Amino acid sequence: MKQSPESMAEHLSHYPELAEQAKEWRHGFASNALGGKVILITGAGDGLGAATAKTYASFGATVILLGKTRQKLEAVNDWISDNTSTQPVIVPCDLETLNPETASNLADSISDAFGSLDGIVHHASRLGPRAPLAHYPNDEWHKVMQINVNAVFLLNHALFALLDASKQACVIHTSSSVGREGRAYWGAYAASKFALEGLSQVFADETEVAGRIKVFSVNPGGTRTAMRRAAYPLEDPLSLPTPEARMELFLLLQNPVDESGATVEFVTGQQLDCRNWQDSLRRV
């Protein structure tokens, strides 16, 4: 049964930050819209990753929480277990050291537990120093590229067969404005996000004909997260939207059906921007 934004807010009473945002959503979702889906979320310990995990679980998905810090993952795990009918899975993993063997082991574990995978949301990211390229530390360059690009490739590569076994899988690469238009002093972070955009487009093009995997890049825009605070330490965080304010699009990509039952058209390979997308809805 589809829900209006008002009834969704009631459904989300256990998650007041999201319930408040749901009042403004233009699309309604069934309370179990993601029921039966298994979705891996990287960077799931806080920020956008934690909000995505809690949102997906609130709509019935089994979420696989991948992140570096076990304590943070356990906090998200406990929240989901206490507030939803789903049981998440924790995967402590430092993407800085991810290699083909560990990625393959993860694929084997997911295959044994679930048989297929319905989605990946690549939120995990490293900012790196804000410095001119001429003075950019070599070691930091490699760390940023490893986490923001190489680890994404390794996971997509190792988990491809599981995604392909899904009736309809969705892979979301979390991008940035500086990954679409270069900006001084953003160094490896900007370069890595440009690479991520390219990876996303290639993956989308390669899977378009079969149609079982849809691939997107999403720029969430300025959001109240720890990474944003590190990038803009003098900015008032209260002037920014919360991660929950971005969740309608992340939810719709995994379940592109609106309250009338009609499919919302997203073309695989799209470069989406949360702010522009939300503004376009308001103008309708």
QUIZISUL-V509840 format. One line per field, one symbol per residue. phi: phi as a letter, one per 30 degrees, with the letter a starting at -180 (. if undefined). psi: psi as a letter, one per 40 degrees, with the letter a starting at -180 (. if undefined). burial: b if it has 24 or more other C-alpha atoms within 12 Angstrom, else e. A space follows every 10 residues. Layout:
phi->???
psi->???
burial->???
//
This chain:
phi->.dcdeddded ecddbedded dddcdcbcbd dceceidcbc bciddahddd ddddddddcj ddccccadce edddddeddd ddcbccbdbc bdacddcdbe ddddddeddd dddbiabcab ccceacdidc adedbddedd edddddddbd ddeddeddce dddddddacb cccdcaedcb bdbeichddd dddddddded ddddddcddd idbcbbcbcd iebdbddddd dbdcdddddc ddeddcdedd ddddbdbddd jddddbcejd ccbedddddd dddd
psi->hiiidddddd dfdegddddd dddeiehiii dfdeheihhh hifedabddd ddddddddfe ihhhhhidhd dddddddddd ddeieihihh ghhhedehid dddddddddd dddddiheih hgdhihdiih iiddehhddd dddddddddd dddddddded ddddeidhih hhhhaideed hihieebddd dddddddddd ddddddeddd eehihihhhe ahigiddddd dgdeihdeei iiddeedddd dddegfhade eihhhhhhei hihddddddd dde.
burial->eebbbebbbe bbeebeebbb bbbbbbbbbb bbbbbbbbbb bbbbbbbbbb bbbbbbbbbb bbbbbbbbee ebbbebbbbb bebbbbbbbb bbbbbbebee eebeebbeeb eeebebbbbb bbbbbbbbbb eeeeeeeeeb bbbbbbbbbb bbbbbbbbbb bbbbebebbb bbbbbbbbbb eeeeebbbbb bbbbbbbbbb bebbeebbee ebbbbbbbbb bbbbbbbbee eeeeeeeeee bbbbbbbbbb bbbbbbbbbe eeeeeeebbb bbbbbebbee eeee
//
